[in-house]
Amino acid sequence: MTSRLTGTVALVTGASSGIGAETALALAAAGADVALVARRRDRLEALADRVRSLGTKAEVVEADVTDRAQAVGAVQQAVTALGRLDTVVNNAGVMLLGPVEGAPVEEWDRMIALNLQGLLYVTHAALPHLLEAAAGSRATADVVMVGSIAGRSAQAGMGVYNLTKHGVGAFAESLRQEVAGRHVRVSLVEPGPVATEPVHPHPARGARGRPLGVRRHPAAAGGRRRRRHRLRRDPAGPRRRERGAAASRRPGLTGRDAARPGLRVVRRRDRLCGPADRSAGPTARRVT
Ligand SMILES: NC(=O)c1ccc[n+]([C@@H]2O[C@H](COP(=O)([O-])OP(=O)(O)OC[C@H]3O[C@@H](n4cnc5c(N)ncnc54)[C@H](OP(=O)(O)O)[C@@H]3O)[C@@H](O)[C@H]2O)c1
């Protein structure tokens, strides 16, 4: 059966879990052959079996995209194995949260290396192939950047993650202006909180407790306010996740809105990034 993306090839970074894995399956379900990029080969192999069961080809690409040579190699492997490149989903990203004061700077390095540099390396290596595909009979290619609602506002304890996701939005818009005339579409997806991994609650606090490993602001330590965070385990090391209490109660609300009672998100746009769209974030409306 021919589907919308039959005959096209997509590459998804961070395909071994969460949003990336689901995106890869959705692309395969729409008919695309998919190159699956991440570091955990065993997870990619399992996902590749699921992709193939949907009737399309899968190429497992084990790569750390923060290493430029590996990012370039990943794109090359995908093109060599699958023959072309029509869609790139820059999804690999990490959220390591905590206050600036006393922050382990290596966490900042890791976020910047993956959320920004990895995305840049992959995009740079893929662009010639995307332009070539867009110049062909299909006359369309796509780069999708996975940003975040955290790229629209800033919150205490999220500064460097905010910085990387604001950067993703700015880069997407700039690139869109550069290549739109040559039929390469640049899209920016800015999800709110997504439950991508199981919660690992602190054993001493039960299901609603503060999970292991979340660094608290010194001012909050010993205070009465408790935050609920979700944490995922990472074989590569501890990893902190964006899960403020306000966000988990009222997904999508940040900053001052999150503190105001009676608000909830009534609309969220995942859309093409364009100049007019920069102001079109989630809309908070008072619930009566
Ligand atoms: N979940 C949310 O609430 C949420 C909200 C807004 C935006 N986002 C964004 O959505 C994207 C995906 O998030 P997620 O929640 O699905 O995260 P996730 O489940 O933790 O997946 C992250 C993916 O990135 C891969 N990755 C990590 N380091 C890598 C590296 N150096 N090279 C290549 N791949 C690497 C991981 O695979 P390996 O470990 O196997 O390499 C994994 O497949 C991120 O950009 C995130 O910022 C998430």
The ligand as a Gaussian input file, in Angstrom:
#p B3LYP/6-31G(d) Opt

LIG

0 1
 N        9.690000      14.802000      27.668000
 C        9.313000      16.073000      27.788000
 O        8.571000      16.466000      28.684000
 C        9.810000      17.068000      26.791000
 C        9.188000      18.324000      26.771000
 C        9.602000      19.269000      25.848000
 C       10.638000      18.953000      24.991000
 N       11.224000      17.731000      25.045000
 C       12.330000      17.469000      24.116000
 O       12.034000      16.306000      23.373000
 C       13.237000      15.672000      23.009000
 C       13.148000      14.204000      23.379000
 O       12.888000      14.129000      24.758000
 P       12.397000      12.771000      25.456000
 O       11.601000      13.168000      26.634000
 O       11.802000      11.849000      24.463000
 O       13.798000      12.258000      25.992000
 P       14.391000      10.808000      26.213000
 O       13.322000       9.775000      26.317000
 O       15.346000      10.982000      27.324000
 O       15.179000      10.573000      24.853000
 C       16.343000      11.253000      24.568000
 C       16.992000      10.564000      23.404000
 O       18.203000      11.250000      23.096000
 C       19.200000      10.256000      22.895000
 N       20.513000      10.808000      23.178000
 C       20.973000      11.273000      24.362000
 N       22.239000      11.656000      24.240000
 C       22.601000      11.419000      22.939000
 C       23.782000      11.600000      22.216000
 N       24.872000      12.128000      22.776000
 N       23.813000      11.234000      20.906000
 C       22.712000      10.705000      20.324000
 N       21.551000      10.523000      20.972000
 C       21.498000      10.871000      22.275000
 C       18.837000       9.146000      23.836000
 O       19.340000       7.913000      23.379000
 P       20.700000       7.233000      23.878000
 O       20.773000       7.446000      25.349000
 O       20.509000       5.800000      23.472000
 O       21.790000       7.893000      23.113000
 C       17.332000       9.118000      23.681000
 O       16.969000       8.335000      22.566000
 C       14.352000      16.423000      23.721000
 O       14.946000      17.330000      22.820000
 C       13.634000      17.171000      24.804000
 O       14.315000      18.345000      25.178000
 C       10.835000      16.786000      25.917000

